[in-house]
Amino acid sequence: MWRQFFLSEEYMGNNYQYVGKLRSDKDRGDGTTRYVLSGEGAGTIFRIDEKSGDLHATQRLDREEKASYTLQAQAFNKNTGLPLEPATEFIVKIHDINDNEPKFTKDVYTASVPEMSDVGTFVIEVNATDADDASYGNSARLVYSILQGQPYFSVEPETGIVRIALSNMDREVRKDYQVVIQAKDMAGQMGGLSGTTMVNVTLTDVNDSPPRFAYSSYHLSTYESAEIGFTVGRIKANDGDEGQNAEMKYRIVEGDGKDSLDIITDEVTQEGIIVVRKQLDYESRRVYTIKVEVTNTHTDPNFLHLGPFSDTATVKVTAKDVDEPPVFSRPQFVIEVNEDTPKGSIIGTVTAWDPDAMDYPVQFAIDQHTDPERLFHIDSKNGSITTLKSLDREVSKWHNISVLASEINNPRQRSRVPVLIKVLDVNDNAPEFAMSYDTFVCENVKAGQIIQTISAIDTDEPLIGHKFVFSLSTSNPNFTIFDNEDNTAKILTRRSGFNRQEVSAYYLPVVISDNDYPIQSSTSTLTIRVCSCDSTGSMRSCSVDALLLSAGLSTGALVAILLCIVILLSMY
């Protein structure tokens, strides 16, 4: 009977909205037919006139809430209450009107794109929806446009894709952009509803800005006493980029100060730190000049044409004067002096000067802790060193003293230098026996027999070594000497038949001479005991006097010793 009705949404009239008329073929028009409505919204949203079958909507309907309603209608005999025919189902469809504006999925979009990007580079895609019926008219057909952000950006009308519209957009000039995008329904025609969204676009950095010094020349200063590694100052080049693209490295490329100064890159602040590499000297150079180069550590091949990505500047460092202690002409002095030099003689001179520009006079002194015996004196004005006492090389070969130099106007500015005094040998000592000899001769010895080999020592130290000569002071009938010419000599018998009863010991004067200048000699006496020997020449016994003599004791001393022994034995 009925299949479909149509009803406009958002009805604004004062009366109920008429939907349609339901009429049964069995209705004779005599008032005996009654119409009954059931289904979705029956009795609340929809009402039917049970006599006429007119259907009305009692409420304002919204298609976006519900687009259609399924209802059933049936005709009854009012008198008998019996249905005239089976119930019939029909649908009420809500016709759409353009009552919903487009809505974006986000109120604010955020996007980023590299600076200097080409025109047409994709930035972001925005999306809006419309609750109206897309299948009916243009109520939900959207068109995108840009309200704010031109001429930098554009938007594709149908897709909502935002693209770069201007070439060479430079982050260092402007970093952030706010773009307003509109979505309008009714295919963008007048009378259509619209919605907007904000797109915050940030240009990300690329390395398109070379580092540049703000000045071509920088002037710094520091005291000449600044220690190695001391920071003289900092310089910094400007780079409009950020992050890795703004990282720089500094180096010295030339200059008369490149050996004395160095530059270190501060990786945190991107500054160049000028430091002392070798101590500065105000007296030799007042100004140290270096040429510094700065370069980007990371470059982009796509933007090398914007370079060069380096720059140079001159840095001049002025050395400021500091009152320095005197400087000796040598790190140490070595003086040689003969041991027989008379006291009061000048043996050497030390020199020092004030390195400062004022060049104040210098005075000298000996550190008395290094010369406890007061052997030396130094002239406070000219630095000449003299001996106060005679020197003896055999007592001490070296004397190590310290000389102090100080400014007369400022004695606290003082320096110290070691002075090594070497005492040179003079032949002032005669050779003598190398040891004490226990020499004896057998009574049955034969002539020409060797009874002793002797040698000598000398505390002097000649340059060419010792050469001793041995001889007898006078001719001796009993013994003779033979010089071996190797600093030793042999004592030989000149006869046989010695008798210890007649002579218990002989005294042989031996003369020993050296070969240095002046020649020094001495006479040493060799005591020879006469002893009884066996057939092999081994000593059996010697006289008491001979034993005493060899031991260095007199006969009286021996008697006293024996007497003491007897007294001690008698006490027990």
NUVO-170515 format. One record per residue (C-alpha): residue in one letter; x, y, z. Coordinates in steps of 0.1 Angstrom, whole numbers, plus 5000, padded with zeros to 4 digits. Each point is the difference from the previous one (the first is absolute). Layout:
BEGIN
aXYZ...
This chain:
BEGIN
m500050005000w502750255010r503749954996q501950335006f499550355012f502550295000l500450275027s502350295002e502250035031e500250305022y496450114994m499550355014g496150044997n497650075028n497749704991y500749634997q501949914968y497849824976v501549674989g497349844978k496649834999l499449645007r496949854985s498749654997d498249874970k497449865024d499250355012r496450084988g500250355012d497049945024g502050075031t500249635011t503749964993r502650075027y503750034992v502649875025l503850084999s502949805015g503749984997e502950245005g498850335015a496449904998g497950215024t503050225009i501750124969f497349914976r496250025004i497349884978d496450144997e498049685006k497150124980s501850164970g503349815000d502050324998l503549965014h501950285017a503450045017t499650165034q503850075006r502850174983l502149734984d503849984993r501249784972e503449995016e498549835030k497749764981a499649994963s496849784997y497249855020t498249674994l496350005009q496949784996a496450114993q496849805000a496450084994f497349865023n496150005000k499150245027n496849815008t501349655001g503650075009l501149764973p502950084976l498850094965e503349874986p503549905012a502450265014t502250174975e503650115006f501450324987i503050225004v500350375008k503350144987i501450335013h501250224972d503450175007i500550375000n503450175004d499950065037n503549875010e503250194994p503249804992k502149915030f503849924999t501449705017k502350235020d499550355013v503850064995y502449824978t503850005004a502349954971s503750054992v501850034967p503750074992e500850364991m500950084964s497749724988d498850014964v496650134990g497549725003t501749825028f497549815022v499450155034i496949835015e496549874991v497050145019n496749835000a496450125007t496749815001d496450124996a497149835018d497650084971d498949734975a502849964975s497649814977y497550284997g501050334984n503250195009s499450045037a503049785008r502250084970l503050195014v502550234985y503250115018s501550344997i502750205018l498950315020q503350095016g503649894990q500350134965p502250044980y502149755020f497649704998s497249864979v497449735005e498549764975p496250074999e498949644998t502649825022g500950255027i503849944993v502050315010r503150074979i502850254998a499050294977l503150235003s503649904992n503050085022m498250025033d502850075024r499749885036e502550265011v497750284988r496749845013k499649675017d496349965009y496850054980q496349985008v497949884971v496250015002i498249754978q496350014992a497749714990k496750114984d497149784990m497650054971a503149954978g501250345012q497150194986m498550305016g497649915029g502049705009l501149945036s503750005009g502549905027t503650105006t503149865016m503450135009v503249844987n503250105019v502949954975t503650015012l502950024976t502749765010d503650094996v502449904972n503650114998d499550304977s501750265021p503850025001p501850105032r501150365000f502150205024a498450325012y503450184997s503049964978s502350065029y499949925038h502350145027l500849825032s502650045027t501649805028y503050015023e503249844987s500049795032a496949814989e500649635003i499749754972g496449924994f498750335014t496950144982v500850344984g496550064987r497249874978i498850084965k496849884983a498849994964n496350054993d498149724983g496350044994d499449634999e499449795031g500949665014q502549794981n499850254971a501450285022e502949795014m503450174992k503749925004y502750265004r503749974991i503050234996v501250024963e502950245003g501550285020d503250085020g498249895032k499049654988d502849845020s499150195032l496249984997d497449744993i496249994994i497649745014t496449964989d497450015028e497549744988v497350135023t500250374993q501549974965e502750255010g503750014992i502150015032i503350164995v502649845024v503750035008r502049734982k503450135010q500750265026l500050354986d502950245003y499250375002e503750094995s500449814967r496550074985r497350245011v497249884977y499349644988t497949984968i498149694988k497649954971v497149785011e497749804976v496649885009t498249734980n496749805003t500749645011h496949884981t499250134965d497149924977p501049944963n496750154989f500950345013l503850034994h499250264974l499150235028g503549985015p502850005007f499149855033s503150155017d501350335011t503250155014a500850285025t503250145014v500649975038k502750225016v501049925035t502050275019a502449875026k500050215032d503350045019v500649825033d502950075023e502149694995p503049885020p503550034985v501049754974f503449835000s502049974968r500249625005p497949745018q503149905020f503650115002v503049775002i503350145013e503349825000v502750115025n503449855009e500249885036d503250215006t498250334990p500850265026k497050115021g498650334989s500349914964i497250054975i499049664986g497050094978t497050234994v496349954998t497850244980a496350095002w497850294990d496550135006p497849894970d497450285006a499950314979m501350215029d503149785002y500850075037p503549925014v500549655013q501949905032f501549665008a500549795031i501049655009d497449795018q501949935032h498249675005t501949874970d503450135012p500149915037e503850015002r500050364985l502549904973f498850254974h498950364996i498150184972d500150364991s496550135004k500350234970n501949824973g499549635010s503749915002i500749715023t503249985022t501449755024l500150085037k502049695009s502549764984l498449714982d501149645002r498949764973e500949705021v497450125026s497350104975k500149984963w496750204994h498350295018n496450064990i498750345010s496950214991v500350364989l497050235005a499350304978s497450265010e498850344988i501450285020n496750195000n498049695008p502049735018r497049775001q500549944963r502849755003s501449724979r502349715009v502749824979p502249705009v503850074998l502149684998i503650065010k502449734990v503349985018l502849904976d502849785012v503550145006n502949765007d500450095037n500149655015a502949764999p499549634994e500449755028f499849635007a496649864990m500049795032s502049905031y502349724990d501149705022t503349924984f502649745011v503249844987c501049655007e503449945016n500849754973v498950224971k502150024969a501150324982g497650144974q496949845016i496750215000i498750055036q497350274993t498050174973i498850355009s497650254984a499050365007i496950235001d499650384994t496950205009d500650234971e498449924966p502250104971l498450024966i502149734985g499949775030h502649905026k503649914992f502149915030v503849965001f501549795028s503750035012l502149975031s501250325017t503549875003s501949694988n499349715023p502449705003n497249765011f497150084978t499250154967i496850114981f498849934965d497350244985n497549794980e498850334983d496449905006n499850205033t501449705019a503649915010k501849695013i502349985031l502949764994t502949875022r503550104990r501749735021s499349685019g500749895035f497950235023n500249935038r497250115022q502149975031e502350274985v497350224984s496449935006a498650264976y501150234972y498550344991l499950074963p499150364989v498049994967v499550324980i496750024980s499650294974d497150094977n500350144965d497750305003y501050375003p501550095024i501449665007q499049875035s502049735018s500149845034t502349765018s498349705017t501949765022l499649634994t500749795031i501549664991r500149735028v502649735000c498449675007s500849635001c498549814971d499749644988s501449874968t496950124981g500550365012s497049995024m500650215032r500549815032s500950265026c501350355003s501750195029v497850175025d501450344990a499149934964l496549915010l499750315020l501350214972s497649854976a497150065024g501250355008l500849925037s503250085019t501849755023g498950205031a496449994989l500249624995v501549955035a497250215016i497449784982l501649685012l500250135036c496350084999i499249654988v502149845029i498250215026l496649904986l500949635000s501250025037m496650145011y498449674991
